[in-house]
């Protein structure tokens, strides 16, 4: 079965799953003066990719491989100490679930939606969605790893009025690292839930808590 | 010459409200001493570094078990400094901490900082297995480089399971050879001291403390279970400790109030 087009549909930023409202921690980083230009954005994206990007990609790969989604959801909780980020992950998971069930209905998606009516962690839902679309663990990992950097890059274009060509060039230069992280995530998934990476980013966790308390913000996270 | 050694602690409730230590076994550079506890209900153990360790190639481990109802506090006399090995082929060192806390038991694991010296390579893992009514206070601090020095390579993983289910899983990798971006604006933002303080307390089943910021680079976050984690970044070890000490004081007070409620 050929699945390349299904991967494009799932990875498309226009897939109606609500991701565009989130900056992946870029908004507080811009406010704190930690992202001021394209080079800062590249550093931010590389750090995010190798931490939460890898962790999320591995959860997605494991779900796509058919590991127990409820156990993966619990593993995702343990890897997300920030309640603000757990809330975001579940909200995005719920939105993706709606889009996924309309696009690629499957009994596994229905069962997870029923077990987690308020939303499962987004990478777990994405992995199951990939599975329903006939995609594999490496595809799911690629999708999530790419989201981990494309969200901040798009957000920084708006937050800093950064040249969109420059932001896209940042993403293009990250391509080898993205491939490597996706491969690592898919490989880890083959060794069971306990072997999944748990790479964490202290500054993302701390600033997510600060950001969620802002009275006015452009992005939800 | 690299060292392979394991130190062991086993604490049991003596049935008269105190805790005894039937196993207190030093291993290689990790010498254990029973020390005087400010709280009579707790036994106290201090890890005394008998020599500089870990060096490249060393494989060190500490196992501490608090059996049902036991209360024990473990600290250390000085910071642990990861140093390069003797030869160019010494390889990375490993340091594995294994904690287990039984029903109604309490373990305080409060070592001094782990300092990653220039040229060193250390892989550290900490695993805690908690019974459902266990209490745990755990502090971890990593300092990247000694004064004015750049850091070695340090990887850590902290895994806490409660009643057999995952509660917290955190992995870090810093220094030369770590995946890119570790020092950037998503991960450390140039800070050289990073620490976590974890308090797991069944009393939090009745209401876990609300999330709050403890400064511009420190946050207290309730986990998805009866536990609170403080994550802090600072310019140096002293500033980091000040944040974690203050957080510990407040958290112990809050958990005590919950238990007496």
HADDOCK unambig.tbl for C-alpha pairs under 7 A between the chains (distance, minus, plus):
assign (segid A and resid 29 and name CA) (segid B and resid 185 and name CA) 6.92 0.50 0.50
assign (segid A and resid 34 and name CA) (segid B and resid 185 and name CA) 5.61 0.50 0.50
assign (segid A and resid 43 and name CA) (segid B and resid 181 and name CA) 5.43 0.50 0.50
assign (segid A and resid 43 and name CA) (segid B and resid 184 and name CA) 5.57 0.50 0.50
assign (segid A and resid 43 and name CA) (segid B and resid 185 and name CA) 6.78 0.50 0.50
assign (segid A and resid 44 and name CA) (segid B and resid 181 and name CA) 6.67 0.50 0.50
assign (segid A and resid 44 and name CA) (segid B and resid 184 and name CA) 5.93 0.50 0.50
assign (segid A and resid 44 and name CA) (segid B and resid 185 and name CA) 5.14 0.50 0.50
assign (segid A and resid 44 and name CA) (segid B and resid 186 and name CA) 5.01 0.50 0.50
assign (segid A and resid 46 and name CA) (segid B and resid 180 and name CA) 6.08 0.50 0.50
assign (segid A and resid 46 and name CA) (segid B and resid 181 and name CA) 5.01 0.50 0.50
assign (segid A and resid 47 and name CA) (segid B and resid 180 and name CA) 6.19 0.50 0.50
assign (segid A and resid 47 and name CA) (segid B and resid 181 and name CA) 3.73 0.50 0.50
assign (segid A and resid 47 and name CA) (segid B and resid 182 and name CA) 5.53 0.50 0.50
assign (segid A and resid 47 and name CA) (segid B and resid 184 and name CA) 6.36 0.50 0.50
assign (segid A and resid 47 and name CA) (segid B and resid 186 and name CA) 5.57 0.50 0.50
assign (segid A and resid 47 and name CA) (segid B and resid 187 and name CA) 6.09 0.50 0.50
assign (segid A and resid 48 and name CA) (segid B and resid 186 and name CA) 5.83 0.50 0.50
assign (segid A and resid 50 and name CA) (segid B and resid 179 and name CA) 6.37 0.50 0.50
assign (segid A and resid 74 and name CA) (segid B and resid 166 and name CA) 6.94 0.50 0.50
assign (segid A and resid 75 and name CA) (segid B and resid 166 and name CA) 6.29 0.50 0.50
assign (segid A and resid 77 and name CA) (segid B and resid 224 and name CA) 6.29 0.50 0.50
assign (segid A and resid 78 and name CA) (segid B and resid 166 and name CA) 5.93 0.50 0.50
assign (segid A and resid 78 and name CA) (segid B and resid 167 and name CA) 4.90 0.50 0.50
assign (segid A and resid 78 and name CA) (segid B and resid 168 and name CA) 4.15 0.50 0.50
assign (segid A and resid 78 and name CA) (segid B and resid 169 and name CA) 5.35 0.50 0.50
assign (segid A and resid 79 and name CA) (segid B and resid 168 and name CA) 6.12 0.50 0.50
assign (segid A and resid 79 and name CA) (segid B and resid 169 and name CA) 5.09 0.50 0.50
assign (segid A and resid 79 and name CA) (segid B and resid 170 and name CA) 6.16 0.50 0.50
assign (segid A and resid 81 and name CA) (segid B and resid 221 and name CA) 6.47 0.50 0.50
assign (segid A and resid 81 and name CA) (segid B and resid 223 and name CA) 5.45 0.50 0.50
assign (segid A and resid 82 and name CA) (segid B and resid 221 and name CA) 5.72 0.50 0.50
assign (segid A and resid 83 and name CA) (segid B and resid 221 and name CA) 6.58 0.50 0.50
assign (segid A and resid 83 and name CA) (segid B and resid 222 and name CA) 6.68 0.50 0.50
assign (segid A and resid 83 and name CA) (segid B and resid 223 and name CA) 6.91 0.50 0.50
assign (segid A and resid 198 and name CA) (segid B and resid 169 and name CA) 5.90 0.50 0.50
assign (segid A and resid 198 and name CA) (segid B and resid 170 and name CA) 5.18 0.50 0.50
assign (segid A and resid 198 and name CA) (segid B and resid 171 and name CA) 5.12 0.50 0.50
assign (segid A and resid 199 and name CA) (segid B and resid 170 and name CA) 6.07 0.50 0.50
assign (segid A and resid 199 and name CA) (segid B and resid 171 and name CA) 4.38 0.50 0.50
assign (segid A and resid 199 and name CA) (segid B and resid 172 and name CA) 5.71 0.50 0.50
assign (segid A and resid 200 and name CA) (segid B and resid 170 and name CA) 5.78 0.50 0.50
assign (segid A and resid 200 and name CA) (segid B and resid 171 and name CA) 5.60 0.50 0.50
assign (segid A and resid 200 and name CA) (segid B and resid 172 and name CA) 6.01 0.50 0.50
assign (segid A and resid 201 and name CA) (segid B and resid 186 and name CA) 6.42 0.50 0.50
assign (segid A and resid 201 and name CA) (segid B and resid 187 and name CA) 4.46 0.50 0.50
assign (segid A and resid 202 and name CA) (segid B and resid 187 and name CA) 5.56 0.50 0.50
assign (segid A and resid 202 and name CA) (segid B and resid 188 and name CA) 6.67 0.50 0.50
assign (segid A and resid 202 and name CA) (segid B and resid 231 and name CA) 6.71 0.50 0.50
assign (segid A and resid 203 and name CA) (segid B and resid 186 and name CA) 5.63 0.50 0.50
assign (segid A and resid 203 and name CA) (segid B and resid 187 and name CA) 4.98 0.50 0.50
assign (segid A and resid 203 and name CA) (segid B and resid 188 and name CA) 5.93 0.50 0.50
assign (segid A and resid 204 and name CA) (segid B and resid 186 and name CA) 5.55 0.50 0.50
assign (segid A and resid 204 and name CA) (segid B and resid 187 and name CA) 6.50 0.50 0.50
assign (segid A and resid 206 and name CA) (segid B and resid 217 and name CA) 6.38 0.50 0.50
assign (segid A and resid 206 and name CA) (segid B and resid 218 and name CA) 6.07 0.50 0.50
assign (segid A and resid 206 and name CA) (segid B and resid 219 and name CA) 5.40 0.50 0.50
assign (segid A and resid 210 and name CA) (segid B and resid 213 and name CA) 6.75 0.50 0.50
